[in-house]
Amino acid sequence: MTDRLRGLIDLVVDSLDHPDADGRGLARQAGFSRDHLDRLLAAATGESPVGLRRRLLLERAAWQLRTGSATPTEAAVAAGYGSLAAFSRAFSRAFGAAPSAYDGPVELVAPNGIHFHPPAGLLLPGASRGGGRDLTERMVSHHLDRTRELLAAAAALPPDALARPLRPGFVAMWFEGEEADAATMCERLVFTLEVWVAAMAGLPTPESRPEASLTERFEAAAKGFERIARSLRDRGAWDDAFVDALCEPPQSFTYGGVFAHVLEYGAIRREMLASVLRELGATIAIGDPILWEMDR
């Protein structure tokens, strides 16, 4: 959704608490003629500004009635109706039930996926339903980007600082042992990814490469991890299982379980690493996926 269209929709939403708002007033605020604003929003959303506003007001009224936060009379006033009778007729036509004791859905059928989102917000569709970044891509991309950021910060610190045991007793995974220093945490973040990518791809155990930097090793593993994630997602194969011949003895795992394992324990390890790097003087951003997505 373009910023310009979002601005016009926000204009409509901001008018919900102004009962005297009308199409002419909305157009004036937008800096357009009423006909031009109607054409713009109708082309983009399938509804006129007034029609979109009226539907959102009715959806808000339905939520108020369903939750008991307003009486029918109060909901009628908030929705801009001059009388309870007029509101009741409009509400009954839209929802197929009278406002009194309403307990049905809040959303009305709409051509655009734009709906009232309680208590006072808006639900907007993604850029393309069925496209864009799904949860798999978000989780994988965020983990890899965050790890990439931390490895870069660690590479800028002296080796003796990275080896300082600032978290004695910290164990991310019970079978991997203690990770008291940043150097160990960085190595485990990369090696874990290498091992699981090799296991899922049916490759031999990763060999030690002392000549390669952690960043080089990570980028190679990250590329494989993303490729496997896309393939599994597109095929709906998260429940498929494989035998991990790198285990002793070999064990069977589902692909979905492995990805959940890598992302969950990777998050524990990487955010502990972030805290250690901050203590060592590195500037580390907050690792919140919401902020990460906003930046992207």
ABEGO torsion letter per residue (X at the ends): XBAAAAAAAAAAAAAAABAABBAAAAAAAAGBBAAAAAAAAAAAAGBBAAAAAAAAAAAAAAAAAAAGABBAAAAAAAAGBABAAAAAAAAAAAAGBBABGBABBABBBBAAGBBBBOAABBBBBBABBGBEBBAAAAAAAAAAAAAAAAAAAAAABBAAAAABBABBGBBABAAAEBBABAAAAAAAAAAAAAAAAAAAAGBBBBBBBAABBAAAAAAAAAAAAAAAAAAAAAAGAAABBBBBAABOBBBBBBAAAAAAAAAAAAAAAAAAAAAAAAAAGBBBBBABAAAAAAAX
